[in-house]
Amino acid sequence: MAPQQKGKQGTKGQKQIVEENIATLSFYRNIALGATGAFALVTGIFFEIFTTSNIIFFLIASGIYTGCYMFMGMMARATFTESGQLIDSGLDLNMQDGVAEHVKDLVILTAFCQVFSLFSNYSWLFWLLAPARALWLLWGSVIQPWLTSSNEQQQPEMDEKKQKKLDRKMRRMQ
């Protein structure tokens, strides 16, 4: 375990970001392949038949895995020169509060649903947590602040001189 540092967190170098992105992508690829393999193996051996719902959920899960993996791969794509020198490391997939964090959560949720669906088909209902979380984030970051903001905050406050001048102008107009 690394010793905890006090103060500001150190910054990562571009090479370190590339290495961590590769490790993160392979970790989540292994999660997806492991859950899919376990699902296919157990369903094929013990249940001996793939029902229509199993096939549909299997295809949806595979689509989610593929989409998430490709999206994270595009985010983390590094740019190199012809000589192999690193120009740009891409986005850091391990950055807190980033989009990649939500994509990784979706991969984990899908793997959870897929593995636990071996015990009960109702486990697929846990997928409803994804749109619920999206609505929660939308509410907290967009809708609620928009609803609670008042018109007074949007208009700059006037100092005393401007207020007196405006009052005199209004009296003259009457």
C-alpha positions as CSV (number, residue, x, y, z in Angstrom):
1,M,0.0,0.0,0.0
2,A,1.4,3.4,-1.0
3,P,1.9,5.9,1.8
4,Q,-0.7,8.6,1.9
5,Q,0.5,12.1,1.0
6,K,-0.7,15.2,2.6
7,G,-1.7,18.2,0.6
8,K,-2.2,18.4,-3.1
9,Q,-2.5,15.2,-5.2
10,G,0.3,14.7,-7.6
11,T,-0.3,14.9,-11.3
12,K,0.1,12.0,-13.6
13,G,2.4,11.9,-16.6
14,Q,1.1,11.1,-20.0
15,K,2.9,7.8,-20.2
16,Q,1.4,6.8,-16.9
17,I,-2.1,7.7,-18.1
18,V,-1.6,5.6,-21.2
19,E,-0.4,2.6,-19.1
20,E,-3.3,2.9,-16.7
21,N,-5.8,3.3,-19.5
22,I,-4.6,0.1,-21.1
23,A,-4.9,-1.7,-17.7
24,T,-8.4,-0.3,-17.2
25,L,-9.6,-1.4,-20.6
26,S,-8.2,-4.9,-20.2
27,F,-9.8,-5.1,-16.7
28,Y,-13.3,-4.2,-17.9
29,R,-12.9,-6.4,-21.0
30,N,-12.1,-9.3,-18.8
31,I,-15.1,-8.5,-16.6
32,A,-17.3,-8.5,-19.7
33,L,-15.8,-11.7,-21.2
34,G,-16.0,-13.5,-17.8
35,A,-19.6,-12.6,-17.2
36,T,-20.6,-13.5,-20.8
37,G,-18.6,-16.8,-20.7
38,A,-20.1,-17.8,-17.3
39,F,-23.6,-17.0,-18.6
40,A,-23.2,-19.0,-21.8
41,L,-21.4,-21.9,-20.1
42,V,-23.8,-22.3,-17.2
43,T,-26.9,-21.8,-19.4
44,G,-25.7,-24.2,-22.0
45,I,-24.6,-26.9,-19.6
46,F,-27.3,-26.8,-16.8
47,F,-30.3,-25.4,-18.6
48,E,-29.4,-27.0,-22.0
49,I,-31.7,-24.7,-23.8
50,F,-31.5,-21.0,-24.6
51,T,-34.9,-19.4,-24.2
52,T,-35.9,-16.4,-26.2
53,S,-35.5,-14.2,-23.2
54,N,-32.0,-15.5,-22.6
55,I,-31.0,-14.9,-26.2
56,I,-32.5,-11.3,-26.1
57,F,-30.8,-10.4,-22.8
58,F,-27.6,-12.0,-24.0
59,L,-27.6,-9.9,-27.1
60,I,-28.5,-6.7,-25.2
61,A,-25.7,-7.3,-22.7
62,S,-23.2,-8.1,-25.5
63,G,-24.2,-4.8,-27.2
64,I,-23.8,-2.8,-24.0
65,Y,-20.3,-4.4,-23.4
66,T,-19.2,-3.7,-26.9
67,G,-20.5,-0.1,-26.9
68,C,-19.0,0.7,-23.6
69,Y,-15.6,-0.9,-24.5
70,M,-15.5,0.9,-27.8
71,F,-16.5,4.2,-26.2
72,M,-13.8,3.9,-23.5
73,G,-11.3,2.9,-26.2
74,M,-12.1,6.0,-28.2
75,M,-11.8,8.2,-25.1
76,A,-8.4,6.7,-24.2
77,R,-6.9,6.6,-27.7
78,A,-3.4,7.8,-27.5
79,T,-1.7,9.7,-30.4
80,F,1.9,8.8,-31.3
81,T,4.3,10.2,-33.9
82,E,5.7,8.1,-36.7
83,S,8.8,7.5,-34.6
84,G,6.7,6.2,-31.7
85,Q,6.9,9.3,-29.5
86,L,3.8,10.1,-27.4
87,I,1.9,13.2,-28.5
88,D,-1.4,12.9,-26.6
89,S,-2.3,10.3,-24.0
90,G,-6.1,10.6,-24.6
91,L,-8.5,11.1,-21.7
92,D,-7.8,9.6,-18.3
93,L,-10.3,6.7,-17.8
94,N,-9.5,6.7,-14.0
95,M,-10.4,10.3,-13.5
96,Q,-13.0,10.8,-10.7
97,D,-16.3,12.3,-11.7
98,G,-15.7,11.7,-15.4
99,V,-17.9,10.2,-18.0
100,A,-15.7,7.0,-18.0
101,E,-16.7,6.4,-14.4
102,H,-20.3,6.1,-15.5
103,V,-19.5,3.9,-18.4
104,K,-17.5,1.6,-16.1
105,D,-20.4,1.5,-13.7
106,L,-22.7,0.4,-16.6
107,V,-20.3,-2.5,-17.4
108,I,-20.2,-3.6,-13.8
109,L,-24.0,-3.4,-13.6
110,T,-24.5,-5.4,-16.8
111,A,-22.1,-8.1,-15.5
112,F,-24.0,-8.2,-12.2
113,C,-27.3,-8.6,-14.1
114,Q,-25.9,-11.3,-16.4
115,V,-24.3,-13.4,-13.7
116,F,-27.2,-13.2,-11.2
117,S,-29.7,-13.9,-14.0
118,L,-28.4,-17.5,-13.7
119,F,-30.2,-17.7,-10.4
120,S,-33.3,-15.7,-11.3
121,N,-34.5,-14.0,-14.5
122,Y,-35.8,-11.1,-12.3
123,S,-32.1,-10.0,-11.9
124,W,-32.4,-8.3,-15.3
125,L,-34.6,-5.7,-13.6
126,F,-31.4,-4.3,-12.0
127,W,-30.7,-2.7,-15.4
128,L,-33.4,-0.2,-14.4
129,L,-30.9,1.2,-12.0
130,A,-29.0,2.7,-15.0
131,P,-31.8,5.1,-16.2
132,A,-32.7,5.8,-12.6
133,R,-29.1,7.0,-11.9
134,A,-29.1,9.0,-15.2
135,L,-32.3,10.7,-14.1
136,W,-30.8,11.3,-10.6
137,L,-27.7,12.9,-12.1
138,L,-29.8,15.0,-14.5
139,W,-32.0,16.2,-11.6
140,G,-29.0,17.1,-9.4
141,S,-26.9,18.9,-12.0
142,V,-29.5,20.4,-14.4
143,I,-33.1,20.4,-13.4
144,Q,-33.0,21.3,-9.7
145,P,-30.5,24.2,-10.1
146,W,-32.6,25.5,-12.9
147,L,-35.8,25.3,-10.9
148,T,-34.4,26.8,-7.8
149,S,-32.5,29.7,-9.4
150,S,-34.4,33.0,-8.9
151,N,-34.5,36.0,-11.3
152,E,-32.8,38.1,-8.7
153,Q,-29.6,36.1,-9.0
154,Q,-29.6,36.5,-12.7
155,Q,-29.9,40.3,-12.6
156,P,-26.9,42.2,-11.2
157,E,-27.6,44.2,-8.1
158,M,-27.5,48.0,-8.4
159,D,-25.5,50.1,-6.1
160,E,-27.1,53.1,-4.2
161,K,-26.1,55.7,-6.8
162,K,-27.7,53.8,-9.7
163,Q,-30.8,53.2,-7.6
164,K,-31.2,56.9,-6.8
165,K,-30.6,57.9,-10.4
166,L,-33.3,55.4,-11.5
167,D,-35.7,56.8,-8.9
168,R,-35.2,60.4,-10.1
169,K,-35.7,59.3,-13.6
170,M,-38.9,57.5,-12.7
171,R,-40.2,60.6,-10.8
172,R,-39.6,62.8,-13.8
173,M,-41.6,60.5,-16.1
174,Q,-44.7,60.7,-13.8
